[in-house]
Amino acid sequence: MDTEPQHSERDPSSPPATGTDEGSRSVRVPGPGVLPRALSWRGALMLGVLGTAALLLFSAFVVQPFLIPSGSMKPGLQVGDRVLVNKLAYRFGTEPQRGDVVVFDGTGSFVQEPAPENPLAAAAHGAAAALGLAEPAETDFVKRVIGVGGDRVVCCDEEGRVEVNGRAIDERYLYVGDSPSRVPFDIVVPSGTLWMMGDHRSNSRDSRDHLGEPGGGTVPLDKVVGRVDWIGWPPAHWTSREPTDAFRDVRGPDGAHG
């Protein structure tokens, strides 16, 4: 019997045999943990995107953080405070009341129409401002409502106080050392608008500074963004803002209370 080993050549057209030959070396199987790690990064990224989108929606319709950029509302609001603006406060037929501290868009009343800017830069800045991470737009202001539509607001009486509809206001929220106003004025607030003033009167550009301009310094109701109800940052300033009782004795222009 012929016991010589028989040598045969593999048919080049035949499929590679299974096992540990070179055909199997070309298949790379991810090591343990690689796939879960990739998925976890994707999941974290997606979670971050969804979280940011939810915050932006919440900020757009419910509560918006607002960075205080100046000292015009001292001592109640300090530079760098991040307040929470209640956007639902005036959504269901309720209008701003005397004494409310509000954020509003001053375009057309406090400032002229701003020059157009890069849309991408504007969108990025708007998103950062909406999350309280950047200063607000130059057209956004925070002031106190002193007079509503129909009110006659006068400064000053014999004791140097602001009067609303003939009633002197005890403005205990004013910055220490400030007078109610160094600029005399006597105005009847047009219907549908508000007369706004800062609490740090000597460091505030407000309705008094725009008397001779279109709109007479008053702000339309539809320009109000919301009411400042809380201080959210820094932690040392955490508080809810209580309404002032300075206007409790003021009656409307028709003599009705409130």
C-alpha positions as CSV (number, residue, x, y, z in Angstrom):
1,M,0.0,0.0,0.0
2,D,1.2,3.4,-0.8
3,T,1.7,5.3,2.5
4,E,3.1,8.5,1.0
5,P,1.1,11.4,2.1
6,Q,-1.0,12.8,-0.7
7,H,-0.5,16.5,-1.4
8,S,-3.5,18.3,-2.8
9,E,-3.9,22.0,-3.7
10,R,-6.9,23.9,-2.5
11,D,-9.2,25.1,-5.3
12,P,-8.8,28.8,-5.4
13,S,-12.6,29.2,-5.9
14,S,-13.4,27.2,-2.8
15,P,-14.5,29.2,0.3
16,P,-12.0,29.6,3.1
17,A,-12.2,26.9,5.8
18,T,-13.3,27.9,9.2
19,G,-10.9,27.8,12.0
20,T,-7.8,29.8,12.7
21,D,-6.5,30.3,9.1
22,E,-5.9,33.6,7.5
23,G,-9.5,33.9,6.4
24,S,-10.7,34.3,9.9
25,R,-8.1,36.8,10.9
26,S,-9.7,39.6,8.9
27,V,-12.8,39.6,11.2
28,R,-12.3,42.0,14.1
29,V,-14.6,41.6,17.0
30,P,-14.9,44.7,19.4
31,G,-13.4,44.0,22.7
32,P,-15.6,43.9,25.8
33,G,-16.9,47.3,26.9
34,V,-16.1,49.2,23.6
35,L,-19.7,49.1,22.2
36,P,-21.3,49.9,25.6
37,R,-18.9,52.8,26.0
38,A,-19.7,54.2,22.5
39,L,-23.4,53.9,23.3
40,S,-23.0,55.6,26.6
41,W,-21.3,58.6,25.0
42,R,-24.1,58.8,22.4
43,G,-26.7,58.5,25.1
44,A,-25.1,61.2,27.2
45,L,-24.9,63.5,24.2
46,M,-28.5,62.9,23.3
47,L,-29.5,63.4,26.9
48,G,-27.6,66.7,27.0
49,V,-29.3,67.9,23.8
50,L,-32.8,67.0,25.0
51,G,-32.1,68.6,28.4
52,T,-31.0,71.8,26.8
53,A,-34.0,71.9,24.5
54,A,-36.3,71.3,27.4
55,L,-34.7,74.1,29.4
56,L,-35.0,76.5,26.4
57,L,-38.7,75.6,26.0
58,F,-39.3,76.1,29.7
59,S,-37.4,79.4,29.6
60,A,-39.4,80.6,26.5
61,F,-42.9,79.9,28.0
62,V,-42.7,79.5,31.8
63,V,-39.7,80.9,33.8
64,Q,-36.7,82.6,32.3
65,P,-33.4,83.2,34.1
66,F,-32.2,86.8,33.6
67,L,-28.8,88.1,34.5
68,I,-28.8,91.6,36.1
69,P,-26.3,93.6,34.1
70,S,-26.3,96.9,36.1
71,G,-26.9,98.5,39.5
72,S,-30.1,100.4,38.5
73,M,-32.2,98.2,40.8
74,K,-30.1,98.2,43.9
75,P,-30.4,97.4,46.7
76,G,-33.0,94.7,45.8
77,L,-31.1,93.4,42.8
78,Q,-27.3,93.4,42.6
79,V,-25.1,93.3,39.6
80,G,-24.6,89.6,38.6
81,D,-27.7,88.3,40.3
82,R,-29.6,85.8,38.3
83,V,-33.3,86.4,38.7
84,L,-36.2,84.1,37.6
85,V,-38.8,85.9,35.5
86,N,-42.3,84.5,35.8
87,K,-43.6,84.5,32.2
88,L,-47.0,83.2,33.3
89,A,-47.7,86.2,35.6
90,Y,-49.4,88.2,32.9
91,R,-50.5,85.5,30.4
92,F,-54.1,85.0,31.4
93,G,-55.6,88.5,31.4
94,T,-53.7,89.8,34.5
95,E,-51.7,93.0,33.9
96,P,-48.7,94.4,35.7
97,Q,-49.5,96.2,39.0
98,R,-47.9,99.3,40.5
99,G,-44.8,98.1,42.4
100,D,-44.1,95.0,40.3
101,V,-40.5,94.6,39.2
102,V,-40.6,93.4,35.6
103,V,-38.4,92.6,32.6
104,F,-39.4,94.2,29.4
105,D,-38.2,94.8,25.8
106,G,-37.4,98.5,25.5
107,T,-37.4,98.6,21.7
108,G,-39.3,101.6,20.5
109,S,-39.5,103.1,24.0
110,F,-36.2,103.1,25.8
111,V,-34.0,102.3,22.7
112,Q,-34.4,102.5,19.0
113,E,-34.5,99.5,16.7
114,P,-31.1,97.8,17.0
115,A,-28.9,97.3,13.9
116,P,-29.2,93.8,12.3
117,E,-26.6,91.3,13.5
118,N,-25.3,88.0,12.4
119,P,-28.2,85.5,12.8
120,L,-26.1,82.7,14.1
121,A,-24.4,84.9,16.7
122,A,-27.7,86.4,17.7
123,A,-29.2,82.9,18.1
124,A,-26.3,81.7,20.2
125,H,-26.4,84.8,22.4
126,G,-30.2,84.5,22.7
127,A,-29.9,80.9,23.9
128,A,-27.2,81.7,26.4
129,A,-29.2,84.7,27.7
130,A,-32.3,82.6,28.0
131,L,-30.4,80.2,30.3
132,G,-29.0,83.1,32.3
133,L,-25.5,82.4,31.1
134,A,-24.9,85.7,29.3
135,E,-26.0,89.3,29.7
136,P,-29.4,90.0,28.3
137,A,-29.9,91.8,25.0
138,E,-29.2,95.5,25.0
139,T,-32.9,96.0,24.4
140,D,-34.0,94.2,27.6
141,F,-34.5,96.1,30.9
142,V,-35.6,95.4,34.4
143,K,-37.4,98.2,36.3
144,R,-40.3,98.8,38.7
145,V,-43.8,99.7,37.6
146,I,-44.7,103.1,39.1
147,G,-47.7,104.0,37.0
148,V,-50.2,102.1,34.9
149,G,-52.5,103.3,32.2
150,G,-54.5,106.3,33.2
151,D,-52.4,107.2,36.3
152,R,-51.1,110.6,36.9
153,V,-47.5,110.4,38.1
154,V,-45.9,113.5,39.5
155,C,-42.6,114.4,41.1
156,C,-42.2,115.8,43.4
157,D,-44.5,116.9,46.3
158,E,-43.5,119.3,49.0
159,E,-41.6,116.5,50.8
160,G,-39.8,115.4,47.6
161,R,-41.9,112.2,47.2
162,V,-43.4,110.7,44.0
163,E,-47.2,111.0,43.8
164,V,-49.6,108.7,42.0
165,N,-53.1,110.0,41.5
166,G,-52.5,112.5,44.3
167,R,-51.2,109.9,46.8
168,A,-47.6,110.2,48.0
169,I,-45.6,107.0,47.8
170,D,-43.4,105.8,50.6
171,E,-40.6,104.2,48.5
172,R,-38.7,102.3,51.1
173,Y,-37.1,100.1,48.4
174,L,-35.0,103.1,47.1
175,Y,-31.3,102.9,47.3
176,V,-30.1,104.6,50.5
177,G,-29.2,108.3,49.9
178,D,-31.2,108.5,46.6
179,S,-34.0,111.0,46.3
180,P,-37.2,109.9,44.5
181,S,-36.1,111.9,41.5
182,R,-33.9,114.9,40.7
183,V,-35.8,115.4,37.5
184,P,-39.3,116.9,37.9
185,F,-42.1,115.4,35.8
186,D,-45.9,115.4,35.6
187,I,-47.4,112.8,33.2
188,V,-50.6,111.0,32.6
189,V,-49.7,107.4,31.6
190,P,-51.4,106.5,28.3
191,S,-53.8,103.5,28.3
192,G,-52.0,100.2,27.6
193,T,-48.6,101.5,28.8
194,L,-46.5,101.6,32.0
195,W,-44.3,104.2,33.6
196,M,-41.1,102.5,34.7
197,M,-38.4,103.6,37.2
198,G,-35.3,102.0,38.7
199,D,-34.8,101.7,42.5
200,H,-31.4,103.2,42.3
201,R,-32.7,106.5,40.9
202,S,-29.4,108.3,40.6
203,N,-28.0,105.3,38.6
204,S,-31.0,104.5,36.4
205,R,-32.0,105.5,32.9
206,D,-35.7,105.0,32.9
207,S,-39.0,106.5,31.8
208,R,-37.8,110.0,33.0
209,D,-35.0,110.0,30.5
210,H,-37.3,109.4,27.5
211,L,-40.1,111.9,28.1
212,G,-39.3,113.8,24.9
213,E,-39.0,110.8,22.7
214,P,-41.6,108.8,20.8
215,G,-43.8,107.0,23.3
216,G,-43.0,109.6,26.0
217,G,-41.0,107.2,28.0
218,T,-43.8,104.7,28.7
219,V,-43.6,101.0,27.8
220,P,-46.4,99.1,26.0
221,L,-47.9,96.2,27.9
222,D,-47.1,93.8,25.1
223,K,-43.4,94.5,25.6
224,V,-43.4,93.1,29.1
225,V,-41.6,89.7,29.3
226,G,-42.6,88.8,32.8
227,R,-42.4,89.6,36.5
228,V,-39.3,89.1,38.6
229,D,-40.5,86.7,41.4
230,W,-37.3,85.0,42.6
231,I,-33.5,85.6,42.9
232,G,-31.9,82.2,42.0
233,W,-28.2,83.0,42.1
234,P,-25.9,83.4,44.0
235,P,-27.0,81.2,46.8
236,A,-26.4,83.9,49.4
237,H,-29.2,85.9,47.6
238,W,-31.7,83.1,47.2
239,T,-35.1,84.6,48.0
240,S,-38.6,85.1,46.6
241,R,-39.5,88.7,46.0
242,E,-42.4,89.9,48.2
243,P,-44.7,92.6,46.7
244,T,-44.3,96.1,48.1
245,D,-47.1,97.8,50.0
246,A,-45.9,101.2,48.9
247,F,-48.9,101.6,46.6
248,R,-51.6,100.2,48.9
249,D,-53.4,103.6,49.4
250,V,-53.3,104.6,45.7
251,R,-56.6,104.7,44.0
252,G,-57.2,104.6,40.2
253,P,-57.8,107.7,38.2
254,D,-61.5,107.2,38.6
255,G,-61.2,107.1,42.4
256,A,-61.6,103.3,42.6
257,H,-59.2,101.5,44.9
258,G,-56.3,99.6,43.3
